[in-house]
């Protein structure tokens, strides 16, 4: 564990429980985002891309899937 990450966790441990929970949820969402971005970069580097027209056609499905997630 890096020094910075340890400092963040130590500081978070001092927060009230509700704020710890909010921090943990935020951190998990950010980790999911960073992972997804890296997966996209890796796919692009492998040449796995789609045209802008195909990407635009996928947006309604992505919105629908995102809207149906349980974010709690």
N, CA, C and O atoms as a Tinker XYZ file with bonds, in Angstrom:
   288  protein
     1  N      0.858000   -1.175000    0.000000    73     2
     2  CA     0.000000    0.000000    0.000000    64     1     3
     3  C      0.899000    1.230000    0.000000    63     2     4     5
     4  O      1.884000    1.301000    0.734000    81     3
     5  N      0.537000    2.194000   -0.838000    73     3     6
     6  CA     1.340000    3.406000   -0.891000    64     5     7
     7  C      1.106000    4.264000    0.347000    63     6     8     9
     8  O      0.105000    4.112000    1.048000    81     7
     9  N      2.035000    5.154000    0.597000    73     7    10
    10  CA     1.919000    6.064000    1.740000    64     9    11
    11  C      0.680000    6.939000    1.602000    63    10    12    13
    12  O     -0.030000    7.172000    2.581000    81    11
    13  N      0.421000    7.417000    0.411000    73    11    14
    14  CA    -0.739000    8.287000    0.188000    64    13    15
    15  C     -2.040000    7.543000    0.440000    63    14    16    17
    16  O     -2.952000    8.080000    1.068000    81    15
    17  N     -2.131000    6.313000   -0.043000    73    15    18
    18  CA    -3.349000    5.530000    0.163000    64    17    19
    19  C     -3.545000    5.240000    1.646000    63    18    20    21
    20  O     -4.666000    5.311000    2.150000    81    19
    21  N     -2.468000    4.917000    2.342000    73    19    22
    22  CA    -2.569000    4.668000    3.781000    64    21    23
    23  C     -3.057000    5.917000    4.508000    63    22    24    25
    24  O     -3.895000    5.823000    5.405000    81    23
    25  N     -2.539000    7.088000    4.126000    73    23    26
    26  CA    -2.989000    8.338000    4.748000    64    25    27
    27  C     -4.481000    8.547000    4.516000    63    26    28    29
    28  O     -5.207000    8.949000    5.425000    81    27
    29  N     -4.937000    8.271000    3.288000    73    27    30
    30  CA    -6.355000    8.438000    2.968000    64    29    31
    31  C     -7.214000    7.511000    3.819000    63    30    32    33
    32  O     -8.236000    7.935000    4.360000    81    31
    33  N     -6.812000    6.256000    3.941000    73    31    34
    34  CA    -7.580000    5.307000    4.756000    64    33    35
    35  C     -7.541000    5.675000    6.234000    63    34    36    37
    36  O     -8.554000    5.565000    6.926000    81    35
    37  N     -6.390000    6.107000    6.721000    73    35    38
    38  CA    -6.286000    6.520000    8.128000    64    37    39
    39  C     -7.206000    7.708000    8.404000    63    38    40    41
    40  O     -7.889000    7.756000    9.427000    81    39
    41  N     -7.211000    8.658000    7.480000    73    39    42
    42  CA    -8.063000    9.832000    7.648000    64    41    43
    43  C     -9.535000    9.438000    7.577000    63    42    44    45
    44  O    -10.348000    9.928000    8.361000    81    43
    45  N     -9.879000    8.552000    6.640000    73    43    46
    46  CA   -11.261000    8.094000    6.508000    64    45    47
    47  C    -11.721000    7.360000    7.762000    63    46    48    49
    48  O    -12.887000    7.453000    8.146000    81    47
    49  N    -10.807000    6.631000    8.400000    73    47    50
    50  CA   -11.156000    5.885000    9.613000    64    49    51
    51  C    -11.551000    6.811000   10.765000    63    50    52    53
    52  O    -12.213000    6.383000   11.711000    81    51
    53  N    -11.154000    8.054000   10.685000    73    51    54
    54  CA   -11.495000    9.027000   11.732000    64    53    55
    55  C    -12.872000    9.650000   11.514000    63    54    56    57
    56  O    -13.396000   10.316000   12.406000    81    55
    57  N    -13.455000    9.442000   10.353000    73    55    58
    58  CA   -14.762000   10.016000   10.031000    64    57    59
    59  C    -15.884000    9.258000   10.740000    63    58    60    61
    60  O    -15.715000    8.097000   11.114000    81    59
    61  N    -17.025000    9.916000   10.922000    73    59    62
    62  CA   -18.199000    9.198000   11.421000    64    61    63
    63  C    -18.571000    8.082000   10.442000    63    62    64    65
    64  O    -18.241000    8.153000    9.258000    81    63
    65  N    -19.248000    7.068000   10.932000    73    63    66
    66  CA   -19.550000    5.886000   10.132000    64    65    67
    67  C    -20.277000    6.214000    8.827000    63    66    68    69
    68  O    -19.955000    5.646000    7.784000    81    67
    69  N    -21.239000    7.110000    8.872000    73    67    70
    70  CA   -21.988000    7.459000    7.656000    64    69    71
    71  C    -21.064000    8.071000    6.611000    63    70    72    73
    72  O    -21.202000    7.791000    5.420000    81    71
    73  N    -20.130000    8.898000    7.044000    73    71    74
    74  CA   -19.188000    9.502000    6.107000    64    73    75
    75  C    -18.180000    8.465000    5.606000    63    74    76    77
    76  O    -17.740000    8.536000    4.458000    81    75
    77  N    -17.818000    7.524000    6.439000    73    75    78
    78  CA   -16.945000    6.434000    5.992000    64    77    79
    79  C    -17.630000    5.646000    4.880000    63    78    80    81
    80  O    -17.007000    5.291000    3.880000    81    79
    81  N    -18.911000    5.381000    5.068000    73    79    82
    82  CA   -19.674000    4.630000    4.068000    64    81    83
    83  C    -19.743000    5.407000    2.758000    63    82    84    85
    84  O    -19.572000    4.830000    1.684000    81    83
    85  N    -19.992000    6.706000    2.841000    73    83    86
    86  CA   -20.051000    7.532000    1.640000    64    85    87
    87  C    -18.691000    7.550000    0.940000    63    86    88    89
    88  O    -18.624000    7.461000   -0.286000    81    87
    89  N    -17.622000    7.663000    1.701000    73    87    90
    90  CA   -16.281000    7.651000    1.130000    64    89    91
    91  C    -16.005000    6.314000    0.443000    63    90    92    93
    92  O    -15.468000    6.281000   -0.665000    81    91
    93  N    -16.368000    5.231000    1.091000    73    91    94
    94  CA   -16.121000    3.906000    0.528000    64    93    95
    95  C    -16.887000    3.721000   -0.788000    63    94    96    97
    96  O    -16.336000    3.194000   -1.754000    81    95
    97  N    -18.138000    4.146000   -0.830000    73    95    98
    98  CA   -18.927000    4.038000   -2.056000    64    97    99
    99  C    -18.310000    4.880000   -3.163000    63    98   100   101
   100  O    -18.217000    4.439000   -4.309000    81    99
   101  N    -17.887000    6.095000   -2.817000    73    99   102
   102  CA   -17.241000    6.965000   -3.796000    64   101   103
   103  C    -15.976000    6.318000   -4.340000    63   102   104   105
   104  O    -15.748000    6.303000   -5.550000    81   103
   105  N    -15.162000    5.789000   -3.450000    73   103   106
   106  CA   -13.907000    5.173000   -3.852000    64   105   107
   107  C    -14.153000    3.971000   -4.762000    63   106   108   109
   108  O    -13.465000    3.810000   -5.771000    81   107
   109  N    -15.114000    3.139000   -4.421000    73   107   110
   110  CA   -15.429000    1.982000   -5.255000    64   109   111
   111  C    -15.918000    2.403000   -6.641000    63   110   112   113
   112  O    -15.550000    1.788000   -7.642000    81   111
   113  N    -16.740000    3.440000   -6.702000    73   111   114
   114  CA   -17.213000    3.928000   -7.995000    64   113   115
   115  C    -16.057000    4.475000   -8.828000    63   114   116   117
   116  O    -16.001000    4.250000  -10.037000    81   115
   117  N    -15.146000    5.184000   -8.192000    73   115   118
   118  CA   -13.985000    5.718000   -8.903000    64   117   119
   119  C    -13.086000    4.589000   -9.409000    63   118   120   121
   120  O    -12.561000    4.663000  -10.520000    81   119
   121  N    -12.909000    3.557000   -8.605000    73   119   122
   122  CA   -12.104000    2.414000   -9.033000    64   121   123
   123  C    -12.748000    1.710000  -10.222000    63   122   124   125
   124  O    -12.052000    1.297000  -11.150000    81   123
   125  N    -14.070000    1.572000  -10.201000    73   123   126
   126  CA   -14.779000    0.988000  -11.343000    64   125   127
   127  C    -14.571000    1.842000  -12.591000    63   126   128   129
   128  O    -14.363000    1.312000  -13.682000    81   127
   129  N    -14.626000    3.166000  -12.428000    73   127   130
   130  CA   -14.441000    4.077000  -13.555000    64   129   131
   131  C    -13.032000    3.949000  -14.123000    63   130   132   133
   132  O    -12.860000    3.830000  -15.336000    81   131
   133  N    -12.028000    3.972000  -13.259000    73   131   134
   134  CA   -10.638000    3.871000  -13.711000    64   133   135
   135  C    -10.415000    2.536000  -14.424000    63   134   136   137
   136  O     -9.736000    2.485000  -15.449000    81   135
   137  N    -10.976000    1.472000  -13.892000    73   135   138
   138  CA   -10.852000    0.157000  -14.519000    64   137   139
   139  C    -11.500000    0.154000  -15.903000    63   138   140   141
   140  O    -10.930000   -0.373000  -16.858000    81   139
   141  N    -12.690000    0.744000  -16.005000    73   139   142
   142  CA   -13.394000    0.784000  -17.295000    64   141   143
   143  C    -12.618000    1.604000  -18.323000    63   142   144   145
   144  O    -12.532000    1.223000  -19.491000    81   143
   145  N    -12.060000    2.717000  -17.890000    73   143   146
   146  CA   -11.263000    3.538000  -18.810000    64   145   147
   147  C    -10.050000    2.754000  -19.292000    63   146   148   149
   148  O     -9.731000    2.768000  -20.481000    81   147
   149  N     -9.373000    2.070000  -18.373000    73   147   150
   150  CA    -8.199000    1.291000  -18.772000    64   149   151
   151  C     -8.578000    0.173000  -19.729000    63   150   152   153
   152  O     -7.847000   -0.105000  -20.679000    81   151
   153  N     -9.717000   -0.473000  -19.485000    73   151   154
   154  CA   -10.180000   -1.512000  -20.409000    64   153   155
   155  C    -10.421000   -0.930000  -21.795000    63   154   156   157
   156  O    -10.111000   -1.569000  -22.801000    81   155
   157  N    -10.974000    0.279000  -21.855000    73   155   158
   158  CA   -11.211000    0.930000  -23.136000    64   157   159
   159  C     -9.910000    1.280000  -23.847000    63   158   160   161
   160  O     -9.786000    1.091000  -25.057000    81   159
   161  N     -8.947000    1.790000  -23.094000    73   159   162
   162  CA    -7.643000    2.113000  -23.675000    64   161   163
   163  C     -6.982000    0.847000  -24.204000    63   162   164   165
   164  O     -6.455000    0.831000  -25.317000    81   163
   165  N     -7.013000   -0.209000  -23.402000    73   163   166
   166  CA    -6.416000   -1.479000  -23.832000    64   165   167
   167  C     -7.081000   -2.003000  -25.104000    63   166   168   169
   168  O     -6.399000   -2.466000  -26.019000    81   167
   169  N     -8.415000   -1.929000  -25.160000    73   167   170
   170  CA    -9.142000   -2.397000  -26.345000    64   169   171
   171  C     -8.773000   -1.557000  -27.563000    63   170   172   173
   172  O     -8.581000   -2.095000  -28.654000    81   171
   173  N     -8.672000   -0.253000  -27.385000    73   171   174
   174  CA    -8.304000    0.615000  -28.508000    64   173   175
   175  C     -6.897000    0.304000  -29.005000    63   174   176   177
   176  O     -6.636000    0.302000  -30.208000    81   175
   177  N     -6.003000    0.043000  -28.070000    73   175   178
   178  CA    -4.633000   -0.298000  -28.459000    64   177   179
   179  C     -4.569000   -1.618000  -29.233000    63   178   180   181
   180  O     -3.669000   -1.829000  -30.046000    81   179
   181  N     -5.539000   -2.506000  -28.968000    73   179   182
   182  CA    -5.611000   -3.767000  -29.716000    64   181   183
   183  C     -6.341000   -3.594000  -31.037000    63   182   184   185
   184  O     -6.466000   -4.539000  -31.816000    81   183
   185  N     -6.820000   -2.385000  -31.286000    73   183   186
   186  CA    -7.546000   -2.120000  -32.525000    64   185   187
   187  C     -9.022000   -2.439000  -32.446000    63   186   188   189
   188  O     -9.709000   -2.449000  -33.467000    81   187
   189  N     -9.512000   -2.697000  -31.266000    73   187   190
   190  CA   -10.927000   -3.023000  -31.071000    64   189   191
   191  C    -11.727000   -1.734000  -30.912000    63   190   192   193
   192  O    -12.020000   -1.304000  -29.796000    81   191
   193  N    -12.071000   -1.137000  -32.023000    73   191   194
   194  CA   -12.811000    0.116000  -32.009000    64   193   195
   195  C    -14.063000   -0.015000  -32.856000    63   194   196   197
   196  O    -14.217000   -0.971000  -33.616000    81   195
   197  N    -14.955000    0.956000  -32.716000    73   195   198
   198  CA   -16.163000    1.015000  -33.546000    64   197   199
   199  C    -16.241000    2.411000  -34.149000    63   198   200   201
   200  O    -15.607000    3.346000  -33.659000    81   199
   201  N    -17.009000    2.540000  -35.194000    73   199   202
   202  CA   -17.196000    3.847000  -35.825000    64   201   203
   203  C    -18.019000    4.741000  -34.906000    63   202   204   205
   204  O    -18.703000    4.260000  -34.003000    81   203
   205  N    -17.945000    6.030000  -35.144000    73   203   206
   206  CA   -18.737000    6.971000  -34.356000    64   205   207
   207  C    -20.225000    6.706000  -34.538000    63   206   208   209
   208  O    -21.006000    6.883000  -33.603000    81   207
   209  N    -20.617000    6.290000  -35.717000    73   207   210
   210  CA   -22.031000    5.988000  -35.963000    64   209   211
   211  C    -22.487000    4.805000  -35.106000    63   210   212   213
   212  O    -23.567000    4.838000  -34.516000    81   211
   213  N    -21.655000    3.762000  -35.043000    73   211   214
   214  CA   -22.001000    2.603000  -34.214000    64   213   215
   215  C    -22.024000    2.976000  -32.731000    63   214   216   217
   216  O    -22.889000    2.518000  -31.984000    81   215
   217  N    -21.080000    3.802000  -32.314000    73   215   218
   218  CA   -21.053000    4.237000  -30.908000    64   217   219
   219  C    -22.310000    5.025000  -30.571000    63   218   220   221
   220  O    -22.910000    4.820000  -29.516000    81   219
   221  N    -22.707000    5.920000  -31.457000    73   219   222
   222  CA   -23.934000    6.703000  -31.223000    64   221   223
   223  C    -25.153000    5.790000  -31.126000    63   222   224   225
   224  O    -26.061000    6.043000  -30.334000    81   223
   225  N    -25.172000    4.740000  -31.925000    73   223   226
   226  CA   -26.295000    3.798000  -31.897000    64   225   227
   227  C    -26.345000    3.020000  -30.581000    63   226   228   229
   228  O    -27.411000    2.558000  -30.176000    81   227
   229  N    -25.207000    2.875000  -29.918000    73   227   230
   230  CA   -25.134000    2.127000  -28.653000    64   229   231
   231  C    -25.562000    2.965000  -27.449000    63   230   232   233
   232  O    -25.914000    2.406000  -26.411000    81   231
   233  N    -25.540000    4.277000  -27.565000    73   231   234
   234  CA   -25.797000    5.153000  -26.423000    64   233   235
   235  C    -27.140000    4.888000  -25.757000    63   234   236   237
   236  O    -27.173000    4.795000  -24.530000    81   235
   237  N    -28.251000    4.761000  -26.480000    73   235   238
   238  CA   -29.523000    4.499000  -25.788000    64   237   239
   239  C    -29.476000    3.232000  -24.909000    63   238   240   241
   240  O    -30.037000    3.215000  -23.813000    81   239
   241  N    -28.814000    2.188000  -25.389000    73   239   242
   242  CA   -28.701000    0.956000  -24.606000    64   241   243
   243  C    -27.883000    1.208000  -23.340000    63   242   244   245
   244  O    -28.247000    0.743000  -22.259000    81   243
   245  N    -26.780000    1.944000  -23.474000    73   243   246
   246  CA   -25.946000    2.240000  -22.307000    64   245   247
   247  C    -26.720000    3.046000  -21.269000    63   246   248   249
   248  O    -26.618000    2.795000  -20.068000    81   247
   249  N    -27.495000    4.020000  -21.751000    73   247   250
   250  CA   -28.291000    4.841000  -20.832000    64   249   251
   251  C    -29.310000    3.975000  -20.116000    63   250   252   253
   252  O    -29.495000    4.099000  -18.905000    81   251
   253  N    -29.967000    3.103000  -20.855000    73   251   254
   254  CA   -30.957000    2.217000  -20.262000    64   253   255
   255  C    -30.330000    1.310000  -19.206000    63   254   256   257
   256  O    -30.884000    1.141000  -18.120000    81   255
   257  N    -29.176000    0.729000  -19.525000    73   255   258
   258  CA   -28.494000   -0.146000  -18.568000    64   257   259
   259  C    -28.049000    0.625000  -17.344000    63   258   260   261
   260  O    -28.163000    0.132000  -16.222000    81   259
   261  N    -27.543000    1.828000  -17.545000    73   259   262
   262  CA   -27.082000    2.645000  -16.431000    64   261   263
   263  C    -28.252000    3.064000  -15.545000    63   262   264   265
   264  O    -28.135000    3.075000  -14.320000    81   263
   265  N    -29.373000    3.407000  -16.163000    73   263   266
   266  CA   -30.549000    3.843000  -15.418000    64   265   267
   267  C    -31.154000    2.730000  -14.584000    63   266   268   269
   268  O    -31.786000    2.992000  -13.561000    81   267
   269  N    -30.964000    1.477000  -15.017000    73   267   270
   270  CA   -31.571000    0.365000  -14.306000    64   269   271
   271  C    -30.687000   -0.168000  -13.180000    63   270   272   273
   272  O    -31.098000   -1.073000  -12.454000    81   271
   273  N    -29.489000    0.375000  -13.025000    73   271   274
   274  CA   -28.604000   -0.082000  -11.943000    64   273   275
   275  C    -29.123000    0.363000  -10.596000    63   274   276   277
   276  O    -29.735000    1.423000  -10.467000    81   275
   277  N    -28.873000   -0.456000   -9.601000    73   275   278
   278  CA   -29.202000   -0.106000   -8.218000    64   277   279
   279  C    -27.981000    0.569000   -7.622000    63   278   280   281
   280  O    -27.014000   -0.107000   -7.271000    81   279
   281  N    -28.004000    1.872000   -7.502000    73   279   282
   282  CA   -26.832000    2.635000   -7.053000    64   281   283
   283  C    -26.749000    2.755000   -5.545000    63   282   284   285
   284  O    -25.898000    3.491000   -5.045000    81   283
   285  N    -27.579000    2.076000   -4.815000    73   283   286
   286  CA   -27.569000    2.223000   -3.348000    64   285   287
   287  C    -26.797000    1.138000   -2.692000    63   286   288
   288  O    -26.689000    1.112000   -1.466000    81   287
